[in-house]
Amino acid sequence: MDYVAALVPPVVMAVAFAALVVTIVKSQGGANKAKEDAIVDAALARAEAASAAKPADA
């Protein structure tokens, strides 16, 4: 029975990881995709503007 106890945690973790991947894949796209993309684009633009506004160290 020790082999069952040794195999249960990896099997549980594998099932949980597979469920996580399925959830992530299913949540991609959809009605909010354009809104999410706009939020990410705005955040990237702010980060680029902030890094461009810093004076260069020479």
C-alpha positions in Angstrom: 0.0 0.0 0.0 3.0 2.3 0.3 3.1 2.6 -3.5 -0.5 4.0 -3.5 0.5 6.6 -0.9 3.5 7.5 -3.0 1.5 7.9 -6.2 -1.5 9.9 -4.9 0.2 13.3 -4.5 1.7 13.4 -8.0 -1.5 12.2 -9.6 -3.5 14.9 -7.7 -1.0 17.6 -8.7 -1.2 16.4 -12.4 -5.0 16.6 -12.3 -5.0 20.0 -10.7 -2.4 21.3 -13.3 -4.5 19.9 -16.2 -7.6 21.7 -14.7 -5.6 24.9 -14.4 -4.5 24.7 -18.1 -8.0 23.9 -19.3 -9.3 26.9 -17.3 -6.7 29.2 -18.7 -7.3 28.1 -22.3 -11.1 28.4 -21.9 -10.8 32.0 -20.5 -8.8 33.2 -23.5 -10.7 35.3 -26.1 -14.4 35.8 -25.7 -16.4 39.0 -25.4 -13.8 40.8 -23.2 -10.8 40.1 -25.4 -10.7 43.5 -27.0 -11.1 45.2 -23.6 -8.4 43.1 -22.1 -6.1 43.8 -25.0 -6.7 47.5 -24.7 -5.8 47.5 -21.0 -2.6 45.6 -21.7 -1.7 48.0 -24.6 -2.3 51.0 -22.3 -0.1 49.6 -19.5 2.7 48.9 -22.0 2.4 52.4 -23.4 2.6 53.9 -19.9 5.7 51.8 -19.1 7.4 52.8 -22.3 6.6 56.5 -21.8 7.9 56.3 -18.2 11.2 54.7 -19.3 11.6 57.2 -22.1 11.0 60.1 -19.8 13.8 59.2 -17.4 17.1 61.0 -18.0 19.8 58.8 -19.4 22.7 58.1 -16.9 26.0 58.9 -18.5 
